[in-house]
Structure formats: C-alpha cells, structure tokens
Amino acid sequence: MSLKILFVDDDKNLLDGIARLLTVERDDLDYTMASSAEEALKYLEMEKFDVVVSDQKMSGMTGITLLSIARAKYPEMKRVMLSAQVHENIYKEAETIADKYISKPSDFNTIIKEIDNLFK
C-alpha cells in the first residue's frame, strides 16, 4: 500500500532533506511538501492524503490550527504534529488534535516509523 503524505513546514531545508531521503529510502510513499499551513490547505482541497505531518510554529497559521481544520474537514486522514516546542499547553492541545506528536529534532527514520505505525 502506498501512503500519500503531506509534509508542512516553513523550513525549506527540512522539507528538502525529507524529500531527498524519501526518494532514496522509500519508493512506496507518495509525498507532497507545503511551506505553509495555507499552502497545505490548498493541497488538501485538491488531493486526498492519508496523513498530514505538520510543524507547529510557522509564520502565519500554526500547525495546531491546520490540524484542527484538517480533523474537521478530513476526519479519516491521520494527523501528526512535528514540533520543537515542548510547552505543556501546546503538547496537550496537540494531543487532542493529532494522532501522534513527534518532538524535533527527530531523525528521518523515527518520523517514518511513527507514520508507518499509524497504519498498522
């Protein structure tokens, strides 16, 4: 089964790194990169994704807001929060919206393993 993943982060270097590793390591994953929550919402309207992986702290809309909208509009889609912010209130809020919370920095294999685990 090929998973369709939407990665959302305003750190272009991070997105480029994930794309490079996915190309080499996992040909069974179909992925799209969005550099903002607003761009991600446009992709979500155009395509069906199995999972969205979003950073929390981005310019403009936060990851929590994005994942809240995604949960309301696409409840069957899995939601993953990827964040360096460890404030308890952010973690607790993300915990109610996301299927998984992954702390940054986190290596590529951990992120992909956690995504795989959501579909087992």
C-alpha positions in Angstrom: 0.0 0.0 0.0 1.4 3.4 -1.0 0.8 6.1 1.6 0.1 9.7 0.4 1.7 12.1 2.9 1.6 15.9 3.1 4.6 17.4 4.9 4.1 21.0 6.2 6.9 23.1 7.5 8.2 26.7 6.8 11.8 25.4 7.0 12.6 24.7 3.3 15.9 22.9 4.3 13.9 20.4 6.4 11.4 19.7 3.6 14.2 19.4 1.1 16.0 16.9 3.4 12.9 14.8 3.9 12.2 14.8 0.1 15.8 13.6 -0.6 15.6 10.8 2.0 12.2 9.7 0.8 13.3 9.5 -2.8 16.3 7.2 -1.8 14.8 5.3 1.1 11.0 4.8 0.5 9.7 4.5 -3.0 6.4 3.2 -1.5 5.5 6.7 -0.2 3.9 9.4 -2.3 4.6 12.8 -0.7 3.9 16.5 -1.2 5.7 19.4 0.5 4.0 22.6 1.6 5.9 25.5 3.0 2.9 27.0 5.0 -0.3 25.9 6.5 -2.2 28.0 4.0 -0.4 26.2 1.1 -1.2 22.9 2.8 -4.9 23.7 2.9 -4.9 24.3 -0.9 -3.3 20.9 -1.4 -5.8 19.2 0.9 -8.7 20.7 -1.2 -7.2 19.3 -4.4 -5.9 15.9 -3.3 -6.7 13.1 -0.9 -3.9 12.4 1.6 -3.6 9.5 4.1 -1.6 11.6 6.6 -0.5 15.2 7.2 2.7 15.9 9.1 2.9 19.5 10.3 5.3 21.6 12.2 3.7 23.7 15.0 5.4 27.0 14.8 5.2 28.5 11.4 4.7 32.1 10.1 1.0 32.6 9.6 -1.2 29.8 10.7 0.1 27.4 13.4 0.2 23.6 13.0 -2.4 23.2 15.7 -4.8 25.4 13.7 -4.0 23.5 10.5 -4.5 20.1 12.1 -7.8 21.3 13.7 -9.1 22.3 10.3 -7.9 19.0 8.8 -9.6 17.0 11.5 -12.9 18.8 10.9 -12.8 18.6 7.1 -11.0 15.2 6.6 -11.6 13.2 9.8 -10.3 9.9 8.1 -6.9 11.5 7.5 -4.2 10.8 10.1 -2.6 13.9 11.7 1.0 14.2 13.0 2.4 17.2 14.9 6.2 17.6 14.5 7.4 20.3 16.8 10.4 21.6 18.7 8.0 23.4 21.1 7.8 21.5 24.3 5.4 23.8 26.2 3.0 21.7 28.1 -0.1 23.6 26.9 0.9 23.1 23.2 1.6 19.4 23.8 -1.8 18.9 25.5 -3.6 20.8 22.7 -1.8 18.9 20.0 -2.5 15.6 21.8 -6.3 16.2 21.4 -5.9 17.1 17.7 -3.1 14.9 16.4 -2.8 11.1 16.2 0.9 11.4 17.0 3.2 14.1 18.5 6.9 13.9 17.5 9.4 16.1 19.1 12.0 18.0 17.0 14.8 17.4 16.3 13.9 13.9 15.2 15.6 11.8 12.7 14.0 10.8 9.4 13.7 7.1 10.3 11.8 7.9 13.5 9.4 10.1 11.7 8.7 7.5 9.0 8.4 4.7 11.6 5.8 6.6 13.5 3.8 7.3 10.3 4.0 3.6 9.4 2.8 2.7 13.0 -0.3 4.8 12.5 -1.4 2.4 9.7 -0.7 -0.9 11.5 
